[in-house]
Amino acid sequence: MKADHKKLERAFSPKCIAIIGDKKETNYMWLRSHSNFKGKLYSVQVAPEEIEGIKALGIENFTSLMDIPEPVDLAIVAVPRVIAPRILNDLIQKDVAAAHFFTAGFSETYTEEGINLEKMMIEIAEKSNFHVVGPNCMGIFNPSIGVGQGAAFQEAPVAGPVGLISQSGTHAVTFNRQASLQGLAINKTVSFGNGIVLDSPDYLEFFGNDPGIKVIGMYIEGVKDGKRFLKVLREVAAKKPVVIWKGGRTEEGDRAIASHTGSLAVSYSVWDSAVAQCGAVKVSSLDELIDTLKVVYFLPPVRGNRVGITGVSGGQSVAISDAFGEAGLRVPTLTNNSYEELASFFTLIGGGYRNPVDTGNQNRREIRRIIEILARDENIDNLALLVAAGMGPGGPPGESFPKLLVDIKQNIKKPVIAILAWAFSPGDVEQAGKVMKELQEGGIPAFISLERGAIALRKALDYYNLRNGNPER
């Protein structure tokens, strides 16, 4: 069944939501997670002991979906699996645009009852061209209008650039939280679980055509129609960056997938090659997914592997050189012109300027000049700056270091990343988040470790090599 994008648009940007079967046992998590929903929210619940609690939340409840007095764009279904097919028939009769089934216990259980119920759901949905999100998933997240995923965290209403498609509900909810904390705002997220009707290519195609989504992340365990998936991936990756985290890269992972979403395992070597040929970037963790989305969104095209580094001190020069070298990047010597210019003002006590340029405390006040020299250097393709997130401004007197870096960056055409260092106390964590956001609002992606910054920059280089038909390994 091919997805109807008009129905998906109604589901992802609904004006009316019906939540079916929410209950006190889960603290009415679906109703509560839509407390900021900008449209009309209704409950459908028949149990008298539950209805009292729903009314206490100030939400109108109906004992029948048919009694809701207006068209429903999205239904969220949290009922026992045995009555899921009956609810699906009601949804079709009500002409709901799409339904997210949080309900689990289908083919992923490998029980006869679960498998038969899932087959019944598929038959009912396909006969009426009904759009099912799930089952066994956390569904849709659209923070700009308050569509939630049943989690305590709900991001502030801000339209970001990122779309996430995830088979795992936990990964989707965690991604939303972590990406937001690191200054990467979400546009839309979907967790689709078993994907019995709508599968990853349906959401990928929809996100590919969404003008508000600039970069797409995916967590995939398996695909039902590999040929269609690769066709859609190739088409979407030609328009906007797609970063994919594939679960099940080991035999143990494949076994876990079977009991999680019931997906068929895919040979990782085959997957790796196919994804690269389509122009997408592969990653192997949630951190890599977030970091790679940052660099492909914030950075200009990365054309080379040579990195100029400054802001470091002492042993960090060695550590950061190792981190970038191990990521497949180079930290080369500078040109003689650069060394001559640095020598004209550089204080060598507590610092050095080979590359990395070890500023120490004395030379940090000349950071603007140092960065501009690195930016002009013919041996340098990219710049990496260490930012003292937990040690005050770190720049010239009276000037915010992040603000200074953003100001300098405006006149630099080469890619610039920042790495936050020296976070010594719990309070520094909060400060680091603020610094990250300030830098990224100015177009400088920021990372919380040397290794993560280095790997992300390498992933960006891989992405642009793929786009230019030069898949360097």
N, C-alpha and C positions, 0 to 999 in steps of 0.2 A: 504494500500500500504506500503510495507516494504522499508525502505530507502536503497539506493545504496551508500555504503560508499565511493566508488570511485568518485561518483558525489559530495558527501558532501565534500570530500577532495579538489576537484577542487573549490567548492564554498567558503570554509573557507580559502584556500590558493591559490587564483586565480592569473593567469598570465595576464588575460585580463578582464576588467570590462566595461560594457556598462550601462550608466545611462540614463534612458528613462523618459523624461518629466520634468526635472528640470527647474526651471524658476526664473525670477528676483524677483517675489513677495516674495519668500522665501530666497532671496539673494543667489540663486544657492547653497543651503546648502549641497546638496549631492555631487556636483562637488567639492566644496571647502573642504569638509571633507575628500576628497581623494587626496588632494594636495601633500601628501607625499607617495602616493601609488607607490610601486616599480615596478609594472607591467605597462601594457598599458591601458590607460583610454580613453574611447570614450563617446561622448554624442549623444543621438538620440532625436531630437526635430524638429518639422515641422513649428512652428510659427516663421515667419521672425523677429518679434520684439524681440524674445528670442534668436535667433541664434546670433545676433550681440553681445549680452552680453556674450554668451558662448565663442565666438571666442576671445573676449577681455581677457578672462581668459587663453587663450593659449591652449584651448582644441579643438580637431577636432570634428566637428559635422556632423552627417549624418541625412538625412530626412527619412531613412529607416534602420531598424536593419539589413536587408539583405545585405546592402551595406558595412557593416563593413568587412574589408578584412582578418579577421582571426577568429579562434574559440573564442567564448566568454564563460568564465567560470562562471561568475556571472553577472546577470543583476539586477539593482535596479530600480524599477518601481514606479514613482510618477505621475500617470495620473488620471484623473477623473474616478470614478468607472464604469461609463457606457461603457467606452472603454477598461476596464481591460480584459474582455474575448478576445477581438480582439488582444490585445497585447500578451496575453498568447499563442494564436495560432501562432503568429509570432515567439515567443521564441521557441516553439516546432519545428517549421519549420527550425529555425536557428540552432537547436540542442545545445542550451545553457544548461550548466550542471544544473543550478538552478537559481531561480529568487526570490529576496526579493521584496514583494509588500508592499511598504509604504502606498499605497492607502488604505483608510478606507471607511466605510459606508456600510458595508455588514450586516450579521446577527445580529451584536451587536446593530443595529439601531432598530430592531424589526419592520422594514417596509417591505411591500411585495416586493418592488423593490430590497431592499438590500438582503433579503433572497433568492430571485430568482437568482440574480446575483452571489451570493456565491455558490448556487447549480450548476449553469452553470460552474463556475470556477472549482469546484470539479470534475465534470463529464469530462471536457476537460483534466484536469491534470491527473486524474487516468487512463483515456483511453490510454494516451501516457506515463504513468509512469514518469510524469514530476514533479520535486521537487520544490514545492512552499514554501518559507519561509514567513509566515504571512497568510493573509494580516493584515493591521492595526498594524504595528510593526516597530521597528527601525533596525531590521535585524542583520547583522554580524559585529563583531568588532575583528580585528586581528592586534594589534598595531605593531607587529614585521615587518609587510610588508605594513602598512599604509592603511588597510581596515577600514574605519570609519563608525560611526553611525549617521552622520548628525549633530553632536554636535560641539560646538566651541572647547571643550576640546578634544585633541587627545594625548594620552599618548606617551611618547618617545619610540622609537623602541627598546624595551627590551622584551625578552622572559621570562615571569613569569610562576609560577606554577599553576595559578588558571583558571578554566573554569567556566563560569556562564551561566545558562540557565534560561531565564526570560520571562514570559508571558507579562510583562509590559515593555514598552520601556523606560519610565521615570526611573523606578527602575534600569534598565540595565545601562543607561547613568550615573545616579547618583552613582551607585556602582563602575563603572569604575573610576570615578573621586575620590571618597572617598577612595577606596581601594588603589589607587596609592598614594594619599597624606599620607596614613598611612603605606607606605612601603610594600604593598602587590601587586606585579606586576601581570598583567593579561596576560594569554596566549591567550584565545579566549572567546568571549562572543556571545550569540545569544539571541535576543528578537524575539519571534515568534507569539505574538498577538493571533489572532483567531485560528491559527494552523489548517487550513482546510485540509491540505494534510499531512505535517510533524508535528507530535505532540511531546510532551516532551520526550517520550521514545526513539524516533529516535535520538534526540540530546544527550540524556543521554548515549545511547549505543555507539554512535560515540565518545563522550568525554571519555567514559570508555576505549576505545581502543586507544586513543591518548596518546603516550608515553610522550609528553611534558606537559600534564595536570596531576598534582599530586593530586589536591583536587578539588572537584566540589561543587559549590553552585547553588541552584535553588530557583526561586520565582515562585510558582505555584498557580493558581486560581482554576483550575479544570482539570480533566482528562477525555478523551473520552472513553478509554478502560482501566478500572481500573485493570483488571487481567494482561494485558500486562505490564502496568506501574509498578506494584509491582514485576513482574517477572524480568524485566530489572533492577529495582532498587536493588533487592536482589543480582543479578549477579554483578552489578557494585560496590555496597557497599562492596562486599567481596574482591574487588581488591584495592579500594582507597576510602578515606573518602568522603561521600556525606552529605551536610548540606542543609536542606530544610526549606524555609520560606513559609508557607502556608497562602495565602490571603483568607479572608472570614471566619474568626473564629467566627463571630457573625452574627446575622440575618441582621444587617445593612450592614455588609461587603458582605454578599451573594447577597443582592440587588444591591450593587455597581458593583459586578463582572458581573452580568447579562448585565448591560449596558456598561461595559468596553470591555470585550472580548467575551461575549455571552456564557461563559463556564457554565456548569451545576454545581451547588453547591454540595459539598461533606460533609457529616456529620463530624464535626471536631473530635468528639470522636472516630469514626471509623477510620478516617485518622490517628490520633495520634497513635493508637494501631498498625495499619498496617505498618506505616513508621518505628516504633521502631522494629517490628518483622523483618523487612528487613535489619536492621543494620545501618540505617541512623539517623542523629541527627536533631531534629526539633528546630527551632528558631522562634521568633515572631516579628522581626524587622530587618531593614537594618543594624543597628549597631551590633546586635547580630550575623547576618550573617557574617559580616566582621570579627568580633572578634573571632567567633568560627572557621572560616577558618584559622585564624592565629594560634590558639593553636593546631589544629589537624595537621597543616603542620609543624610548627616550633618545637613543643615539642616532647620529647620522650614519650612513653606511660605513662599516668597518672594512678597510681595504688591505690592511697589512698586519703582521704579527709583532711589530717592534713597538715596545712600550717605554715611554719616559716616565719616571716615577720621582715624586718629591713629597715633602712633608714628613719623611721618615726620620728616625733618630736611632743611632747606635745599631744594636743587634737586629732591629727591624729591617735594616737594609738587606741583611742576609736572608731573613725569613721571607720577605716579600719577593726577592729575586728568585728564591727557590719555588715559591708558590706560583709565580708566573711562568717560570721555566717548566715546572711539572705539568702545567696546563697546556703546554705546547706553544708558548709565546716566548719572545726574546726580549732581553733587557740589554740593549747594545750600548757601546760607548758612543759618546756624542761627537759632533764634528769639532775640529780645532777652533773654528770661529766661536762656537758655543763655550768651549773651555776658556778661551781668551776673555770673553765677556764676563763669564762667571768669576774669573780670577781678578777682575778689576774691582770687585767689591766684596767678594766672599770672605768671611771670617772663618778660618780653618779650625779654630778652637771649638771642639764639640761638633764638628761638621765636616763634610767632604762632598765633592761634586762630580764624581765619576759618572754615575747612574747606577742605582738611585742617587738622587741629589739629597744627601743627608743634611738637612737644614740645621739640626740642633736648635737651641733656643736663640742664639744670636742672629741667625740668618732668616728666621721665620718672618721677621718684619719686612724682609725683601721678597716675600713669597710671590707677589704679583710679577716682579721682574723675572724671578726664576721660572715661573710657569710660562711666561711669554717667550723666554729663551728656548725652553723645551718645545713649545708649540711651533717655533720657527725652524727647529733643527731638522735637517734633511734625513737624518738617520732614524727619526721617530715618526711612527704612524698614529699612535694613541697615547693619551696621558692618563696616568693613575695618580690620584692625590689622596694622601692620608689626612684625615680630619680628626682633630682631637675632640671627640664628642663629649668627653667628661672632664675636660680641663680648661673650661672657659673659652673665650673667643679664639685665642691662638694666632691672631693676626695683628696688624698694626693697631695702635691705641685707638679705642673708641669705635672700632669697625668689627662687625660680626663676620667671623671667618666664612660661614656658609654664604652670606650675602656677598662678601668679597669674591669668592670663587665663582658664584653665578655671574657677577659683573664681569669678571675676567673672561669667562667662557663665551660671552656674547660676541667677542671678537676672534674666537678660535674656531676654525673649520674642522679641525681634527676631533675625533671622538674623545670625550673626557668622562672618566668614571671617578667616583669617590669611595674610599673605604674608611669606615668609622673604626677608630682605635682608642685604646686607653680608657675603656669603661670600667671603673674600679668599684663603683658602689651601686646599690639598687636604684638610686635616684638617677644615675647615668642612663639607665635603660629608657626611662621616659624621655630624657633629654635627647637620646640617640634617635628616637622616633620623630621628635620635632625637627632635628637636624636633617634627617632623611627626607622628610616632606618638603622642607625648605629648599634643599638641593634639587630634588626632583621636580618641584614646581618651576625651577629654573633650567630644567633640561639636563641635569647631571644625575644619572642613576647612582644610587648609593647602596653599599653592602656592609654587612656586619662582621665580615671576616676577610682576611687576605685571600684565603682559598676560594671563597664564594665569588669575590670580585674577579679573580683571575679566570675561574671556570666560566663565569658569565661572559666575560669579554671574548674568550675563546669560542663560546657558543655563537656569539654574534658574528665572529669571523666565519665560522662554519656556515651560518645562514647566508651570508652574502656571497661566499664562495659557491654555494649551491645555486643561488639565483643567477650567478654569472657563468654557470656551467663549468666551475672549477672546483669540484668536491675534494679539496685538500684534506688529507687524513693526518 
